[in-house]
Amino acid sequence: MADTDNVKESKDFCLDVPVPREAFFLKGSTALDWGMQNRLARIFRPPSGRTVMLAIDHGYFQGPTSGLERIDVNIVPLLPYCDALMLTRGILRTTIPPSFGQGVVVRASGGPSVLKELSNERLAIDVEDAARLNVSAMAVQVFIGGEHETQSIDNLTTLVDLGLRFGIPTLGVTAVGKDMVRDARYFRLACRMIAELGAQFVKTYYIEKDFETVTASCPVPVVMAGGKKLPELDALKMAYRAVSEGASGVDMGRNIFQSDAPTAMIQAVSKVVHEMMKPEDAYDLFQTLKNEKK
């Protein structure tokens, strides 16, 4: 029990200092619980409100794709330069150092391999295991217009409900089949549906025309998917256009770990996303860092 002798009378109530009422910095997140906001703040940098996520979850349906043959060799050295890591729980437990302090977005859906119909996914993690892993968010693919659209929507809503119980945000990922049209109309539909059904943020692809209408019509943060491997300057230009047109960051995989100099590339991407560095200047930085390593 605390010593009650010589207890000083309370007197400094700072009556002239108003109580701060600052809104949470992320779009559509002001009404979320403290735990959810805290987890989102691990993914998105408060100063910029943006994120550089490093996506390395490809193996859950593709196996050891190029650049991800050895996570410990190829990916662990990149960890200091990303804001968040998107991966499976298997890789998190086996390969990522527990000292990693940035955001962790765990892949929560899965099922078919690249050899089967990809939209036939189920939830692939229990929310209690996600809580044990102390993840910052759970990611689920949503196949709007796909063969198993309703099933993937059910995966999303189930995960959202579980996440709300445990204070873990849900990332809804727009999964586009090879035969689907990739245009603003489709992505407006997909992103808006995912947000309206409860996801706290959305991951989608960049499109050249009217991408700003996709981000503007989505009431939660939109993170740009990196997509296929591009030349480094083209990837930096795409990231710059995306954040200029309302994206709250990027989730890049192949455009980083399949680069000739992944460590240099992720640092250049971060400059574009957080400081709005011009793509040409970021490419010069990439070349400089690449040559320094040599």
TALIN-V719019 format. One record per backbone hydrogen bond with DSSP energy under -1.0 kcal/mol. NH is the residue of the N-H (numbers start at 1). CO is the residue of the C=O. E is the energy in kcal/mol with one decimal. If there is no record, write none. Layout:
NH;CO;E + NH;CO;E
//
This chain:
13;11;-1.3 + 17;14;-2.0 + 29;26;-1.8 + 32;29;-1.4 + 37;33;-2.4 + 38;34;-2.8 + 39;35;-2.2 + 40;36;-2.6 + 41;37;-2.1 + 44;40;-2.9 + 45;50;-2.7 + 49;45;-3.4 + 51;248;-1.0 + 53;250;-3.0 + 54;84;-2.6 + 55;252;-2.3 + 56;86;-3.1 + 60;57;-1.7 + 61;58;-1.6 + 62;58;-2.2 + 63;59;-1.1 + 65;63;-2.1 + 68;65;-2.6 + 74;70;-3.0 + 75;71;-2.0 + 76;71;-2.0 + 78;75;-2.3 + 79;76;-1.3 + 81;78;-2.0 + 82;79;-1.2 + 83;52;-2.6 + 84;52;-1.3 + 85;103;-2.2 + 86;54;-2.6 + 87;105;-2.2 + 92;88;-2.1 + 93;89;-2.5 + 94;90;-1.9 + 95;91;-2.4 + 96;91;-1.2 + 100;97;-2.2 + 103;42;-1.2 + 103;83;-2.2 + 105;85;-3.1 + 106;137;-2.3 + 107;87;-2.8 + 108;139;-3.2 + 110;122;-2.5 + 114;61;-2.1 + 116;113;-1.9 + 120;117;-1.5 + 121;119;-1.7 + 122;110;-2.8 + 124;108;-3.4 + 130;126;-1.9 + 131;127;-2.2 + 132;128;-2.1 + 133;129;-2.0 + 134;131;-1.2 + 135;130;-1.8 + 136;104;-2.7 + 137;104;-1.5 + 138;169;-2.1 + 139;106;-2.8 + 140;171;-2.5 + 142;173;-3.0 + 144;142;-1.0 + 146;143;-2.0 + 149;146;-1.4 + 152;148;-2.1 + 153;149;-2.2 + 154;150;-2.3 + 155;151;-2.0 + 156;152;-2.0 + 157;153;-2.7 + 158;154;-2.3 + 159;155;-2.2 + 160;156;-2.7 + 161;157;-2.2 + 162;158;-2.2 + 163;159;-3.0 + 164;160;-2.3 + 165;161;-1.5 + 166;162;-1.5 + 167;163;-1.3 + 168;163;-2.3 + 171;138;-3.3 + 172;201;-2.3 + 173;140;-2.7 + 174;203;-2.7 + 175;142;-2.4 + 180;177;-1.5 + 183;181;-1.0 + 187;183;-2.3 + 188;184;-2.7 + 189;185;-1.8 + 190;186;-2.8 + 191;187;-2.6 + 192;188;-2.0 + 193;189;-2.4 + 194;190;-2.2 + 195;191;-2.3 + 196;192;-2.9 + 197;193;-1.8 + 198;195;-1.7 + 199;194;-1.9 + 200;170;-1.5 + 201;170;-1.4 + 202;221;-2.6 + 203;172;-2.5 + 204;223;-2.3 + 213;210;-1.1 + 215;211;-1.8 + 216;212;-2.2 + 217;213;-1.5 + 223;202;-3.3 + 224;249;-2.5 + 225;204;-3.5 + 226;251;-2.2 + 235;231;-2.3 + 236;232;-2.2 + 237;233;-2.2 + 238;234;-2.3 + 239;235;-2.2 + 240;236;-2.3 + 241;237;-2.6 + 242;238;-2.3 + 243;239;-2.2 + 244;240;-2.1 + 245;241;-1.5 + 246;243;-1.3 + 247;242;-2.6 + 248;222;-3.5 + 250;51;-2.2 + 251;224;-3.3 + 252;53;-1.9 + 256;253;-2.0 + 257;253;-2.7 + 258;254;-1.6 + 259;256;-1.4 + 265;261;-2.4 + 266;262;-2.5 + 267;263;-1.3 + 268;264;-1.8 + 269;265;-2.6 + 270;266;-1.9 + 271;267;-1.7 + 272;268;-1.8 + 273;269;-2.7 + 274;270;-2.7 + 275;271;-1.5 + 276;272;-1.0 + 277;271;-1.7 + 282;278;-2.6 + 283;279;-2.4 + 284;280;-1.9 + 285;281;-2.2 + 286;282;-2.4 + 287;283;-2.5 + 288;284;-2.4 + 289;285;-2.9 + 290;286;-2.5 + 291;287;-2.4 + 292;288;-2.3 + 293;289;-1.8 + 294;290;-1.5
//
